[in-house]
Amino acid sequence: VNVSVGGAEERNMMTGLHTVADIFCVGSGSIVGWKYETAHEKTQKKEGKFVLERFKVSGPNGSNYWVSQEAHLGGSDGDD
């Protein structure tokens, strides 16, 4: 809801070659992460997942959000 998706491009990531698209904050227009479109390695199940870069995400007053140590930092669904 609060992001827009840019054009897809192939990037060589640490886990192999992936087709990804940058995601942008709709308020500021800045890049806040990326979306995995396609994983070229069959063992990678990242298609459709979003990655937010924590240092690029700010709270409503401009301060950085804080994620507690107890927070689940895994996937967005039950793939685990």
N, CA, C and O atoms as a Maestro MAE file, in Angstrom:
{
 s_m_m2io_version
 :::
 2.0.0
}

f_m_ct {
 s_m_title
 :::
 protein
 m_atom[320] {
  # First column is atom index #
  i_m_mmod_type
  r_m_x_coord
  r_m_y_coord
  r_m_z_coord
  i_m_residue_number
  s_m_chain_name
  s_m_pdb_residue_name
  s_m_pdb_atom_name
  i_m_atomic_number
  :::
  1 25 0.828 -1.194 0.000 1 A "VAL " " N  " 7
  2 3 0.000 0.000 0.000 1 A "VAL " " CA " 6
  3 2 0.868 1.253 0.000 1 A "VAL " " C  " 6
  4 15 0.546 2.221 -0.688 1 A "VAL " " O  " 8
  5 25 1.957 1.252 0.754 2 A "ASN " " N  " 7
  6 3 2.774 2.456 0.877 2 A "ASN " " CA " 6
  7 2 4.004 2.445 -0.011 2 A "ASN " " C  " 6
  8 15 4.882 3.295 0.139 2 A "ASN " " O  " 8
  9 25 4.081 1.495 -0.933 3 A "VAL " " N  " 7
  10 3 5.227 1.427 -1.837 3 A "VAL " " CA " 6
  11 2 4.753 1.281 -3.276 3 A "VAL " " C  " 6
  12 15 3.645 0.813 -3.540 3 A "VAL " " O  " 8
  13 25 5.605 1.687 -4.187 4 A "SER " " N  " 7
  14 3 5.382 1.419 -5.608 4 A "SER " " CA " 6
  15 2 6.559 0.588 -6.095 4 A "SER " " C  " 6
  16 15 7.649 0.656 -5.527 4 A "SER " " O  " 8
  17 25 6.340 -0.192 -7.142 5 A "VAL " " N  " 7
  18 3 7.352 -1.125 -7.632 5 A "VAL " " CA " 6
  19 2 7.906 -0.612 -8.953 5 A "VAL " " C  " 6
  20 15 7.157 -0.230 -9.852 5 A "VAL " " O  " 8
  21 25 9.241 -0.609 -9.054 6 A "GLY " " N  " 7
  22 3 9.900 -0.180 -10.285 6 A "GLY " " CA " 6
  23 2 10.011 -1.308 -11.292 6 A "GLY " " C  " 6
  24 15 9.403 -2.365 -11.127 6 A "GLY " " O  " 8
  25 25 10.778 -1.079 -12.317 7 A "GLY " " N  " 7
  26 3 10.977 -2.068 -13.371 7 A "GLY " " CA " 6
  27 2 11.870 -3.219 -12.911 7 A "GLY " " C  " 6
  28 15 12.768 -3.037 -12.089 7 A "GLY " " O  " 8
  29 25 11.606 -4.398 -13.453 8 A "ALA " " N  " 7
  30 3 12.370 -5.587 -13.085 8 A "ALA " " CA " 6
  31 2 13.705 -5.616 -13.822 8 A "ALA " " C  " 6
  32 15 13.807 -5.194 -14.974 8 A "ALA " " O  " 8
  33 25 14.734 -6.128 -13.126 9 A "GLU " " N  " 7
  34 3 16.058 -6.294 -13.726 9 A "GLU " " CA " 6
  35 2 16.755 -7.472 -13.061 9 A "GLU " " C  " 6
  36 15 16.451 -7.814 -11.918 9 A "GLU " " O  " 8
  37 25 17.684 -8.089 -13.771 10 A "GLU " " N  " 7
  38 3 18.427 -9.208 -13.207 10 A "GLU " " CA " 6
  39 2 19.581 -8.675 -12.381 10 A "GLU " " C  " 6
  40 15 20.300 -7.770 -12.803 10 A "GLU " " O  " 8
  41 25 19.750 -9.258 -11.179 11 A "ARG " " N  " 7
  42 3 20.860 -8.897 -10.292 11 A "ARG " " CA " 6
  43 2 21.485 -10.165 -9.743 11 A "ARG " " C  " 6
  44 15 20.789 -11.121 -9.402 11 A "ARG " " O  " 8
  45 25 22.794 -10.160 -9.665 12 A "ASN " " N  " 7
  46 3 23.501 -11.273 -9.067 12 A "ASN " " CA " 6
  47 2 23.600 -11.014 -7.571 12 A "ASN " " C  " 6
  48 15 24.404 -10.191 -7.133 12 A "ASN " " O  " 8
  49 25 22.783 -11.716 -6.783 13 A "MET " " N  " 7
  50 3 22.735 -11.539 -5.339 13 A "MET " " CA " 6
  51 2 23.627 -12.596 -4.676 13 A "MET " " C  " 6
  52 15 24.188 -13.452 -5.360 13 A "MET " " O  " 8
  53 25 23.755 -12.535 -3.367 14 A "MET " " N  " 7
  54 3 24.564 -13.517 -2.639 14 A "MET " " CA " 6
  55 2 24.040 -14.942 -2.825 14 A "MET " " C  " 6
  56 15 24.812 -15.898 -2.755 14 A "MET " " O  " 8
  57 25 22.739 -15.089 -3.059 15 A "THR " " N  " 7
  58 3 22.137 -16.416 -3.196 15 A "THR " " CA " 6
  59 2 21.947 -16.819 -4.654 15 A "THR " " C  " 6
  60 15 21.258 -17.801 -4.934 15 A "THR " " O  " 8
  61 25 22.542 -16.083 -5.585 16 A "GLY " " N  " 7
  62 3 22.449 -16.430 -6.994 16 A "GLY " " CA " 6
  63 2 21.784 -15.341 -7.814 16 A "GLY " " C  " 6
  64 15 21.528 -14.241 -7.324 16 A "GLY " " O  " 8
  65 25 21.508 -15.665 -9.069 17 A "LEU " " N  " 7
  66 3 20.897 -14.710 -9.982 17 A "LEU " " CA " 6
  67 2 19.397 -14.638 -9.746 17 A "LEU " " C  " 6
  68 15 18.720 -15.665 -9.693 17 A "LEU " " O  " 8
  69 25 18.874 -13.414 -9.603 18 A "HIS " " N  " 7
  70 3 17.454 -13.187 -9.362 18 A "HIS " " CA " 6
  71 2 16.984 -12.035 -10.234 18 A "HIS " " C  " 6
  72 15 17.753 -11.128 -10.552 18 A "HIS " " O  " 8
  73 25 15.718 -12.081 -10.617 19 A "THR " " N  " 7
  74 3 15.082 -10.926 -11.244 19 A "THR " " CA " 6
  75 2 14.373 -10.185 -10.125 19 A "THR " " C  " 6
  76 15 13.495 -10.740 -9.465 19 A "THR " " O  " 8
  77 25 14.756 -8.922 -9.909 20 A "VAL " " N  " 7
  78 3 14.223 -8.129 -8.801 20 A "VAL " " CA " 6
  79 2 13.735 -6.786 -9.323 20 A "VAL " " C  " 6
  80 15 14.098 -6.356 -10.418 20 A "VAL " " O  " 8
  81 25 12.906 -6.135 -8.518 21 A "ALA " " N  " 7
  82 3 12.430 -4.782 -8.825 21 A "ALA " " CA " 6
  83 2 12.553 -3.940 -7.562 21 A "ALA " " C  " 6
  84 15 12.140 -4.372 -6.486 21 A "ALA " " O  " 8
  85 25 13.114 -2.748 -7.685 22 A "ASP " " N  " 7
  86 3 13.207 -1.849 -6.536 22 A "ASP " " CA " 6
  87 2 11.811 -1.440 -6.101 22 A "ASP " " C  " 6
  88 15 10.899 -1.338 -6.922 22 A "ASP " " O  " 8
  89 25 11.649 -1.205 -4.796 23 A "ILE " " N  " 7
  90 3 10.392 -0.682 -4.275 23 A "ILE " " CA " 6
  91 2 10.661 0.701 -3.678 23 A "ILE " " C  " 6
  92 15 11.684 0.936 -3.034 23 A "ILE " " O  " 8
  93 25 9.717 1.594 -3.911 24 A "PHE " " N  " 7
  94 3 9.874 2.995 -3.540 24 A "PHE " " CA " 6
  95 2 8.787 3.423 -2.559 24 A "PHE " " C  " 6
  96 15 7.641 2.988 -2.674 24 A "PHE " " O  " 8
  97 25 9.137 4.265 -1.605 25 A "CYS " " N  " 7
  98 3 8.172 4.871 -0.695 25 A "CYS " " CA " 6
  99 2 7.287 5.813 -1.509 25 A "CYS " " C  " 6
  100 15 7.795 6.651 -2.254 25 A "CYS " " O  " 8
  101 25 5.956 5.680 -1.369 26 A "VAL " " N  " 7
  102 3 5.063 6.556 -2.127 26 A "VAL " " CA " 6
  103 2 5.093 7.987 -1.592 26 A "VAL " " C  " 6
  104 15 4.756 8.921 -2.319 26 A "VAL " " O  " 8
  105 25 5.487 8.169 -0.342 27 A "GLY " " N  " 7
  106 3 5.544 9.513 0.231 27 A "GLY " " CA " 6
  107 2 6.764 10.295 -0.196 27 A "GLY " " C  " 6
  108 15 6.651 11.450 -0.608 27 A "GLY " " O  " 8
  109 25 7.951 9.671 -0.103 28 A "SER " " N  " 7
  110 3 9.194 10.379 -0.402 28 A "SER " " CA " 6
  111 2 9.784 10.030 -1.761 28 A "SER " " C  " 6
  112 15 10.613 10.776 -2.283 28 A "SER " " O  " 8
  113 25 9.372 8.911 -2.341 29 A "GLY " " N  " 7
  114 3 9.922 8.479 -3.622 29 A "GLY " " CA " 6
  115 2 11.271 7.797 -3.511 29 A "GLY " " C  " 6
  116 15 11.860 7.430 -4.528 29 A "GLY " " O  " 8
  117 25 11.778 7.618 -2.288 30 A "SER " " N  " 7
  118 3 13.094 6.995 -2.121 30 A "SER " " CA " 6
  119 2 12.983 5.468 -2.157 30 A "SER " " C  " 6
  120 15 11.943 4.897 -1.828 30 A "SER " " O  " 8
  121 25 14.071 4.830 -2.560 31 A "ILE " " N  " 7
  122 3 14.123 3.367 -2.595 31 A "ILE " " CA " 6
  123 2 14.209 2.861 -1.159 31 A "ILE " " C  " 6
  124 15 15.060 3.304 -0.388 31 A "ILE " " O  " 8
  125 25 13.326 1.932 -0.804 32 A "VAL " " N  " 7
  126 3 13.335 1.371 0.554 32 A "VAL " " CA " 6
  127 2 13.658 -0.124 0.557 32 A "VAL " " C  " 6
  128 15 13.766 -0.725 1.626 32 A "VAL " " O  " 8
  129 25 13.811 -0.724 -0.610 33 A "GLY " " N  " 7
  130 3 14.132 -2.147 -0.677 33 A "GLY " " CA " 6
  131 2 13.898 -2.683 -2.075 33 A "GLY " " C  " 6
  132 15 13.975 -1.941 -3.054 33 A "GLY " " O  " 8
  133 25 13.608 -3.994 -2.168 34 A "TRP " " N  " 7
  134 3 13.350 -4.618 -3.457 34 A "TRP " " CA " 6
  135 2 12.394 -5.781 -3.320 34 A "TRP " " C  " 6
  136 15 12.151 -6.285 -2.224 34 A "TRP " " O  " 8
  137 25 11.856 -6.200 -4.456 35 A "LYS " " N  " 7
  138 3 10.934 -7.331 -4.522 35 A "LYS " " CA " 6
  139 2 11.548 -8.394 -5.417 35 A "LYS " " C  " 6
  140 15 12.027 -8.092 -6.510 35 A "LYS " " O  " 8
  141 25 11.535 -9.644 -4.953 36 A "TYR " " N  " 7
  142 3 12.012 -10.748 -5.778 36 A "TYR " " CA " 6
  143 2 10.919 -11.123 -6.772 36 A "TYR " " C  " 6
  144 15 9.830 -11.532 -6.369 36 A "TYR " " O  " 8
  145 25 11.198 -10.987 -8.058 37 A "GLU " " N  " 7
  146 3 10.261 -11.372 -9.103 37 A "GLU " " CA " 6
  147 2 10.466 -12.836 -9.490 37 A "GLU " " C  " 6
  148 15 9.510 -13.611 -9.523 37 A "GLU " " O  " 8
  149 25 11.720 -13.217 -9.784 38 A "THR " " N  " 7
  150 3 12.033 -14.570 -10.229 38 A "THR " " CA " 6
  151 2 13.351 -15.016 -9.623 38 A "THR " " C  " 6
  152 15 14.312 -14.248 -9.578 38 A "THR " " O  " 8
  153 25 13.396 -16.245 -9.160 39 A "ALA " " N  " 7
  154 3 14.642 -16.860 -8.697 39 A "ALA " " CA " 6
  155 2 15.093 -17.839 -9.769 39 A "ALA " " C  " 6
  156 15 14.325 -18.715 -10.165 39 A "ALA " " O  " 8
  157 25 16.316 -17.705 -10.239 40 A "HIS " " N  " 7
  158 3 16.809 -18.566 -11.302 40 A "HIS " " CA " 6
  159 2 17.284 -19.912 -10.764 40 A "HIS " " C  " 6
  160 15 17.368 -20.883 -11.517 40 A "HIS " " O  " 8
  161 25 17.597 -19.980 -9.469 41 A "GLU " " N  " 7
  162 3 17.944 -21.237 -8.815 41 A "GLU " " CA " 6
  163 2 16.671 -21.851 -8.272 41 A "GLU " " C  " 6
  164 15 15.940 -21.200 -7.525 41 A "GLU " " O  " 8
  165 25 16.396 -23.084 -8.631 42 A "LYS " " N  " 7
  166 3 15.138 -23.736 -8.215 42 A "LYS " " CA " 6
  167 2 15.044 -23.909 -6.696 42 A "LYS " " C  " 6
  168 15 13.938 -24.036 -6.171 42 A "LYS " " O  " 8
  169 25 16.167 -23.917 -5.978 43 A "THR " " N  " 7
  170 3 16.137 -24.093 -4.521 43 A "THR " " CA " 6
  171 2 15.731 -22.821 -3.788 43 A "THR " " C  " 6
  172 15 15.402 -22.870 -2.602 43 A "THR " " O  " 8
  173 25 15.749 -21.688 -4.476 44 A "GLN " " N  " 7
  174 3 15.396 -20.411 -3.851 44 A "GLN " " CA " 6
  175 2 13.896 -20.175 -3.974 44 A "GLN " " C  " 6
  176 15 13.358 -20.146 -5.081 44 A "GLN " " O  " 8
  177 25 13.224 -20.008 -2.846 45 A "LYS " " N  " 7
  178 3 11.768 -19.777 -2.827 45 A "LYS " " CA " 6
  179 2 11.483 -18.345 -2.398 45 A "LYS " " C  " 6
  180 15 10.824 -18.113 -1.384 45 A "LYS " " O  " 8
  181 25 11.971 -17.404 -3.159 46 A "LYS " " N  " 7
  182 3 11.853 -16.000 -2.780 46 A "LYS " " CA " 6
  183 2 10.900 -15.223 -3.665 46 A "LYS " " C  " 6
  184 15 10.668 -14.041 -3.412 46 A "LYS " " O  " 8
  185 25 10.348 -15.833 -4.678 47 A "GLU " " N  " 7
  186 3 9.493 -15.113 -5.613 47 A "GLU " " CA " 6
  187 2 8.305 -14.484 -4.896 47 A "GLU " " C  " 6
  188 15 7.620 -15.141 -4.112 47 A "GLU " " O  " 8
  189 25 8.071 -13.210 -5.171 48 A "GLY " " N  " 7
  190 3 6.968 -12.485 -4.554 48 A "GLY " " CA " 6
  191 2 7.296 -11.896 -3.188 48 A "GLY " " C  " 6
  192 15 6.471 -11.176 -2.626 48 A "GLY " " O  " 8
  193 25 8.475 -12.180 -2.634 49 A "LYS " " N  " 7
  194 3 8.864 -11.649 -1.321 49 A "LYS " " CA " 6
  195 2 9.441 -10.246 -1.459 49 A "LYS " " C  " 6
  196 15 10.048 -9.912 -2.477 49 A "LYS " " O  " 8
  197 25 9.247 -9.430 -0.429 50 A "PHE " " N  " 7
  198 3 9.777 -8.079 -0.377 50 A "PHE " " CA " 6
  199 2 10.880 -8.015 0.669 50 A "PHE " " C  " 6
  200 15 10.800 -8.665 1.710 50 A "PHE " " O  " 8
  201 25 11.910 -7.225 0.384 51 A "VAL " " N  " 7
  202 3 12.992 -6.975 1.343 51 A "VAL " " CA " 6
  203 2 13.034 -5.476 1.598 51 A "VAL " " C  " 6
  204 15 13.201 -4.687 0.668 51 A "VAL " " O  " 8
  205 25 12.881 -5.086 2.863 52 A "LEU " " N  " 7
  206 3 13.006 -3.679 3.252 52 A "LEU " " CA " 6
  207 2 14.363 -3.479 3.888 52 A "LEU " " C  " 6
  208 15 14.752 -4.251 4.765 52 A "LEU " " O  " 8
  209 25 15.087 -2.469 3.470 53 A "GLU " " N  " 7
  210 3 16.365 -2.144 4.080 53 A "GLU " " CA " 6
  211 2 16.082 -1.276 5.298 53 A "GLU " " C  " 6
  212 15 15.654 -0.128 5.173 53 A "GLU " " O  " 8
  213 25 16.326 -1.835 6.472 54 A "ARG " " N  " 7
  214 3 15.939 -1.200 7.724 54 A "ARG " " CA " 6
  215 2 16.479 0.218 7.864 54 A "ARG " " C  " 6
  216 15 15.765 1.088 8.363 54 A "ARG " " O  " 8
  217 25 17.722 0.484 7.438 55 A "PHE " " N  " 7
  218 3 18.285 1.817 7.603 55 A "PHE " " CA " 6
  219 2 17.665 2.841 6.664 55 A "PHE " " C  " 6
  220 15 17.906 4.037 6.822 55 A "PHE " " O  " 8
  221 25 16.860 2.395 5.678 56 A "LYS " " N  " 7
  222 3 16.198 3.325 4.768 56 A "LYS " " CA " 6
  223 2 14.750 3.605 5.144 56 A "LYS " " C  " 6
  224 15 14.092 4.410 4.486 56 A "LYS " " O  " 8
  225 25 14.240 2.959 6.186 57 A "VAL " " N  " 7
  226 3 12.850 3.126 6.592 57 A "VAL " " CA " 6
  227 2 12.804 4.011 7.826 57 A "VAL " " C  " 6
  228 15 13.465 3.721 8.823 57 A "VAL " " O  " 8
  229 25 12.029 5.090 7.767 58 A "SER " " N  " 7
  230 3 11.923 6.026 8.880 58 A "SER " " CA " 6
  231 2 10.501 6.076 9.406 58 A "SER " " C  " 6
  232 15 9.547 5.790 8.683 58 A "SER " " O  " 8
  233 25 10.371 6.441 10.671 59 A "GLY " " N  " 7
  234 3 9.066 6.602 11.291 59 A "GLY " " CA " 6
  235 2 8.415 7.897 10.841 59 A "GLY " " C  " 6
  236 15 9.027 8.680 10.116 59 A "GLY " " O  " 8
  237 25 7.169 8.132 11.267 60 A "PRO " " N  " 7
  238 3 6.431 9.318 10.825 60 A "PRO " " CA " 6
  239 2 7.069 10.632 11.251 60 A "PRO " " C  " 6
  240 15 6.828 11.661 10.620 60 A "PRO " " O  " 8
  241 25 7.873 10.622 12.302 61 A "ASN " " N  " 7
  242 3 8.523 11.862 12.745 61 A "ASN " " CA " 6
  243 2 9.966 11.969 12.247 61 A "ASN " " C  " 6
  244 15 10.712 12.842 12.691 61 A "ASN " " O  " 8
  245 25 10.364 11.077 11.318 62 A "GLY " " N  " 7
  246 3 11.710 11.132 10.753 62 A "GLY " " CA " 6
  247 2 12.723 10.297 11.495 62 A "GLY " " C  " 6
  248 15 13.845 10.127 11.018 62 A "GLY " " O  " 8
  249 25 12.360 9.765 12.661 63 A "SER " " N  " 7
  250 3 13.298 8.915 13.396 63 A "SER " " CA " 6
  251 2 13.235 7.494 12.842 63 A "SER " " C  " 6
  252 15 12.255 7.111 12.202 63 A "SER " " O  " 8
  253 25 14.277 6.726 13.089 64 A "ASN " " N  " 7
  254 3 14.306 5.349 12.618 64 A "ASN " " CA " 6
  255 2 13.422 4.469 13.474 64 A "ASN " " C  " 6
  256 15 13.330 4.648 14.689 64 A "ASN " " O  " 8
  257 25 12.764 3.505 12.818 65 A "TYR " " N  " 7
  258 3 12.000 2.511 13.566 65 A "TYR " " CA " 6
  259 2 12.970 1.595 14.304 65 A "TYR " " C  " 6
  260 15 14.109 1.414 13.874 65 A "TYR " " O  " 8
  261 25 12.523 1.025 15.400 66 A "TRP " " N  " 7
  262 3 13.334 0.103 16.185 66 A "TRP " " CA " 6
  263 2 12.668 -1.270 16.164 66 A "TRP " " C  " 6
  264 15 11.473 -1.384 16.437 66 A "TRP " " O  " 8
  265 25 13.424 -2.298 15.846 67 A "VAL " " N  " 7
  266 3 12.913 -3.663 15.844 67 A "VAL " " CA " 6
  267 2 13.508 -4.360 17.054 67 A "VAL " " C  " 6
  268 15 14.729 -4.419 17.203 67 A "VAL " " O  " 8
  269 25 12.651 -4.890 17.919 68 A "SER " " N  " 7
  270 3 13.145 -5.551 19.127 68 A "SER " " CA " 6
  271 2 13.825 -6.856 18.762 68 A "SER " " C  " 6
  272 15 13.578 -7.413 17.692 68 A "SER " " O  " 8
  273 25 14.673 -7.342 19.640 69 A "GLN " " N  " 7
  274 3 15.382 -8.602 19.426 69 A "GLN " " CA " 6
  275 2 14.421 -9.775 19.331 69 A "GLN " " C  " 6
  276 15 14.756 -10.777 18.700 69 A "GLN " " O  " 8
  277 25 13.242 -9.691 19.932 70 A "GLU " " N  " 7
  278 3 12.272 -10.776 19.920 70 A "GLU " " CA " 6
  279 2 11.461 -10.822 18.628 70 A "GLU " " C  " 6
  280 15 10.747 -11.795 18.384 70 A "GLU " " O  " 8
  281 25 11.560 -9.791 17.806 71 A "ALA " " N  " 7
  282 3 10.754 -9.731 16.586 71 A "ALA " " CA " 6
  283 2 11.161 -10.825 15.618 71 A "ALA " " C  " 6
  284 15 12.337 -11.179 15.531 71 A "ALA " " O  " 8
  285 25 10.194 -11.359 14.894 72 A "HIS " " N  " 7
  286 3 10.463 -12.384 13.886 72 A "HIS " " CA " 6
  287 2 10.944 -11.692 12.618 72 A "HIS " " C  " 6
  288 15 10.205 -10.908 12.022 72 A "HIS " " O  " 8
  289 25 12.170 -11.975 12.202 73 A "LEU " " N  " 7
  290 3 12.746 -11.320 11.045 73 A "LEU " " CA " 6
  291 2 12.784 -12.248 9.852 73 A "LEU " " C  " 6
  292 15 13.586 -12.041 8.941 73 A "LEU " " O  " 8
  293 25 11.938 -13.269 9.831 74 A "GLY " " N  " 7
  294 3 11.918 -14.250 8.746 74 A "GLY " " CA " 6
  295 2 11.022 -13.818 7.612 74 A "GLY " " C  " 6
  296 15 10.778 -12.630 7.401 74 A "GLY " " O  " 8
  297 25 10.529 -14.819 6.876 75 A "GLY " " N  " 7
  298 3 9.707 -14.587 5.704 75 A "GLY " " CA " 6
  299 2 8.339 -14.050 6.068 75 A "GLY " " C  " 6
  300 15 7.965 -13.955 7.237 75 A "GLY " " O  " 8
  301 25 7.614 -13.706 5.028 76 A "SER " " N  " 7
  302 3 6.300 -13.108 5.223 76 A "SER " " CA " 6
  303 2 5.187 -14.130 5.236 76 A "SER " " C  " 6
  304 15 4.022 -13.774 5.412 76 A "SER " " O  " 8
  305 25 5.526 -15.401 5.052 77 A "ASP " " N  " 7
  306 3 4.503 -16.433 5.084 77 A "ASP " " CA " 6
  307 2 5.031 -17.719 5.731 77 A "ASP " " C  " 6
  308 15 6.106 -17.711 6.331 77 A "ASP " " O  " 8
  309 25 4.298 -18.800 5.618 78 A "GLY " " N  " 7
  310 3 4.630 -20.038 6.304 78 A "GLY " " CA " 6
  311 2 5.578 -20.957 5.558 78 A "GLY " " C  " 6
  312 15 5.432 -22.175 5.651 78 A "GLY " " O  " 8
  313 25 6.558 -20.418 4.813 79 A "ASP " " N  " 7
  314 3 7.508 -21.250 4.081 79 A "ASP " " CA " 6
  315 2 8.529 -21.928 4.979 79 A "ASP " " C  " 6
  316 15 9.204 -22.862 4.546 79 A "ASP " " O  " 8
  317 25 8.653 -21.478 6.216 80 A "ASP " " N  " 7
  318 3 9.723 -21.993 7.104 80 A "ASP " " CA " 6
  319 2 9.580 -23.462 7.366 80 A "ASP " " C  " 6
  320 15 10.391 -24.043 8.086 80 A "ASP " " O  " 8
  :::
 }
 m_bond[319] {
  # First column is bond index #
  i_m_from
  i_m_to
  i_m_order
  :::
  1 1 2 1
  2 2 3 1
  3 3 4 2
  4 3 5 1
  5 5 6 1
  6 6 7 1
  7 7 8 2
  8 7 9 1
  9 9 10 1
  10 10 11 1
  11 11 12 2
  12 11 13 1
  13 13 14 1
  14 14 15 1
  15 15 16 2
  16 15 17 1
  17 17 18 1
  18 18 19 1
  19 19 20 2
  20 19 21 1
  21 21 22 1
  22 22 23 1
  23 23 24 2
  24 23 25 1
  25 25 26 1
  26 26 27 1
  27 27 28 2
  28 27 29 1
  29 29 30 1
  30 30 31 1
  31 31 32 2
  32 31 33 1
  33 33 34 1
  34 34 35 1
  35 35 36 2
  36 35 37 1
  37 37 38 1
  38 38 39 1
  39 39 40 2
  40 39 41 1
  41 41 42 1
  42 42 43 1
  43 43 44 2
  44 43 45 1
  45 45 46 1
  46 46 47 1
  47 47 48 2
  48 47 49 1
  49 49 50 1
  50 50 51 1
  51 51 52 2
  52 51 53 1
  53 53 54 1
  54 54 55 1
  55 55 56 2
  56 55 57 1
  57 57 58 1
  58 58 59 1
  59 59 60 2
  60 59 61 1
  61 61 62 1
  62 62 63 1
  63 63 64 2
  64 63 65 1
  65 65 66 1
  66 66 67 1
  67 67 68 2
  68 67 69 1
  69 69 70 1
  70 70 71 1
  71 71 72 2
  72 71 73 1
  73 73 74 1
  74 74 75 1
  75 75 76 2
  76 75 77 1
  77 77 78 1
  78 78 79 1
  79 79 80 2
  80 79 81 1
  81 81 82 1
  82 82 83 1
  83 83 84 2
  84 83 85 1
  85 85 86 1
  86 86 87 1
  87 87 88 2
  88 87 89 1
  89 89 90 1
  90 90 91 1
  91 91 92 2
  92 91 93 1
  93 93 94 1
  94 94 95 1
  95 95 96 2
  96 95 97 1
  97 97 98 1
  98 98 99 1
  99 99 100 2
  100 99 101 1
  101 101 102 1
  102 102 103 1
  103 103 104 2
  104 103 105 1
  105 105 106 1
  106 106 107 1
  107 107 108 2
  108 107 109 1
  109 109 110 1
  110 110 111 1
  111 111 112 2
  112 111 113 1
  113 113 114 1
  114 114 115 1
  115 115 116 2
  116 115 117 1
  117 117 118 1
  118 118 119 1
  119 119 120 2
  120 119 121 1
  121 121 122 1
  122 122 123 1
  123 123 124 2
  124 123 125 1
  125 125 126 1
  126 126 127 1
  127 127 128 2
  128 127 129 1
  129 129 130 1
  130 130 131 1
  131 131 132 2
  132 131 133 1
  133 133 134 1
  134 134 135 1
  135 135 136 2
  136 135 137 1
  137 137 138 1
  138 138 139 1
  139 139 140 2
  140 139 141 1
  141 141 142 1
  142 142 143 1
  143 143 144 2
  144 143 145 1
  145 145 146 1
  146 146 147 1
  147 147 148 2
  148 147 149 1
  149 149 150 1
  150 150 151 1
  151 151 152 2
  152 151 153 1
  153 153 154 1
  154 154 155 1
  155 155 156 2
  156 155 157 1
  157 157 158 1
  158 158 159 1
  159 159 160 2
  160 159 161 1
  161 161 162 1
  162 162 163 1
  163 163 164 2
  164 163 165 1
  165 165 166 1
  166 166 167 1
  167 167 168 2
  168 167 169 1
  169 169 170 1
  170 170 171 1
  171 171 172 2
  172 171 173 1
  173 173 174 1
  174 174 175 1
  175 175 176 2
  176 175 177 1
  177 177 178 1
  178 178 179 1
  179 179 180 2
  180 179 181 1
  181 181 182 1
  182 182 183 1
  183 183 184 2
  184 183 185 1
  185 185 186 1
  186 186 187 1
  187 187 188 2
  188 187 189 1
  189 189 190 1
  190 190 191 1
  191 191 192 2
  192 191 193 1
  193 193 194 1
  194 194 195 1
  195 195 196 2
  196 195 197 1
  197 197 198 1
  198 198 199 1
  199 199 200 2
  200 199 201 1
  201 201 202 1
  202 202 203 1
  203 203 204 2
  204 203 205 1
  205 205 206 1
  206 206 207 1
  207 207 208 2
  208 207 209 1
  209 209 210 1
  210 210 211 1
  211 211 212 2
  212 211 213 1
  213 213 214 1
  214 214 215 1
  215 215 216 2
  216 215 217 1
  217 217 218 1
  218 218 219 1
  219 219 220 2
  220 219 221 1
  221 221 222 1
  222 222 223 1
  223 223 224 2
  224 223 225 1
  225 225 226 1
  226 226 227 1
  227 227 228 2
  228 227 229 1
  229 229 230 1
  230 230 231 1
  231 231 232 2
  232 231 233 1
  233 233 234 1
  234 234 235 1
  235 235 236 2
  236 235 237 1
  237 237 238 1
  238 238 239 1
  239 239 240 2
  240 239 241 1
  241 241 242 1
  242 242 243 1
  243 243 244 2
  244 243 245 1
  245 245 246 1
  246 246 247 1
  247 247 248 2
  248 247 249 1
  249 249 250 1
  250 250 251 1
  251 251 252 2
  252 251 253 1
  253 253 254 1
  254 254 255 1
  255 255 256 2
  256 255 257 1
  257 257 258 1
  258 258 259 1
  259 259 260 2
  260 259 261 1
  261 261 262 1
  262 262 263 1
  263 263 264 2
  264 263 265 1
  265 265 266 1
  266 266 267 1
  267 267 268 2
  268 267 269 1
  269 269 270 1
  270 270 271 1
  271 271 272 2
  272 271 273 1
  273 273 274 1
  274 274 275 1
  275 275 276 2
  276 275 277 1
  277 277 278 1
  278 278 279 1
  279 279 280 2
  280 279 281 1
  281 281 282 1
  282 282 283 1
  283 283 284 2
  284 283 285 1
  285 285 286 1
  286 286 287 1
  287 287 288 2
  288 287 289 1
  289 289 290 1
  290 290 291 1
  291 291 292 2
  292 291 293 1
  293 293 294 1
  294 294 295 1
  295 295 296 2
  296 295 297 1
  297 297 298 1
  298 298 299 1
  299 299 300 2
  300 299 301 1
  301 301 302 1
  302 302 303 1
  303 303 304 2
  304 303 305 1
  305 305 306 1
  306 306 307 1
  307 307 308 2
  308 307 309 1
  309 309 310 1
  310 310 311 1
  311 311 312 2
  312 311 313 1
  313 313 314 1
  314 314 315 1
  315 315 316 2
  316 315 317 1
  317 317 318 1
  318 318 319 1
  319 319 320 2
  :::
 }
}
